[in-house]
Amino acid sequence: MTPSHALWRRALLSFALLVSASFVGVFLLGGGRADVSGGGISTGVNAPSLTSQDSPTAAGQLAVGRTLFVQNCSSCHGIDASGGNRAPPLLGVGGATVDLWLSSGWMPLAEPTAEPERKPAKFDRTEVLEIVRYVTSLAPSFDNPGIPVGLDISHANVAVGFSLFALNCAPCHTITGAGDALADGIQAPPLHGVTKTMVWEAVRTGPGNMPRFGPGTLSSAQVDDIVGYVVKNIQHPVSPGGLSLGGVGPVAEGFVGLFVGVGACLLAALWVGDRTETDEDGGQDGQEGHDGPESPDGHEHGPGGDDHSELAHA
């Protein structure tokens, strides 16, 4: 065998080993699972789970997402996201649901039995998308929405959004979006500081006890109007009266009217009543004593003195 033939043989052997290792690595890292499950992210059903800047699904990206999921989520949701005693399954929930709970900081929980509360997100945007890729690769999402791509609210009608918000959202979140306490210790979170994507995802997925507003309930334009109202008006409120009073709506205004307005009226009434009593006391003190001043001749010039003068001239 010539040296050139031996060199070619070693090169072909190295290439074959590289290809074999690649296939084995893809299978072990979960790429085979993504293809068998129907290509959860690459199909048309789950395509919205990726933003326009995302690259196609790769084994390395799924591997990172799986690692993050196993380390931070599997203790409650199960190693294969099938759920358990502590948390519901995540199979088929859609990219929007996973993105909302991670971006808002609701997940992962500080304690497994604690009530979800908003806090700074544990993962950055890249890590969130990697977890979303992995979870949505486990099962088709069907009608569950993915992360909205290119969400544009520049043409949202905030007046219509206000009406829709007052009808569907204000009973729990209050008309100013400050949030409120509900039954059984559940809290409707405030809407200040949330992104437009988070508002859209909450409306479409219905997190927690919140109802889900699907396309049959609210059209895409109506959801955009609600998102526009929340992002523009609630997060940037205008206070024509000069004071926002905490932004909790007419309750604070009623207390201010009661204590300040009625209190001022009571103080004014007490002040007027005190002055009236002082004037009456002064008048009574001036009327005490003789009927009139006494003249040098010893006669009084009061009512009695006048009578004597009249009798003298009669």
Buried (B, 14 or more C-beta within 10 A) or exposed (E): EEEEEEEEEEEEEEEEEEEEEEEEEBEEBBBEBBBEBBBBBBBEBBEBBBBEEBEEBBBEBBBBBBBBBEEBBBBBBBEBBEBEEEBEBBBBBBBBBBBBBBBBBBBBBEEEEEEBEBEEBEBEEEBBBBBBBBBBBBBBBEEBBBBBBEBEBEEBBBEBBBBBBEEBBBEBBBBBBBBBEEEEEEBBBBBBEBBBBBBBBBBBBBBBEBEBBBEEEBEEEBBBBBBBBBBBBBBEEEEEEEEEBEBBBEEBEEEEEEEEEEEEEEEEEEEEEEEEEEEEEEEEEEEEEEEBEEEEEEBBBEEEBBEEEEEEEE
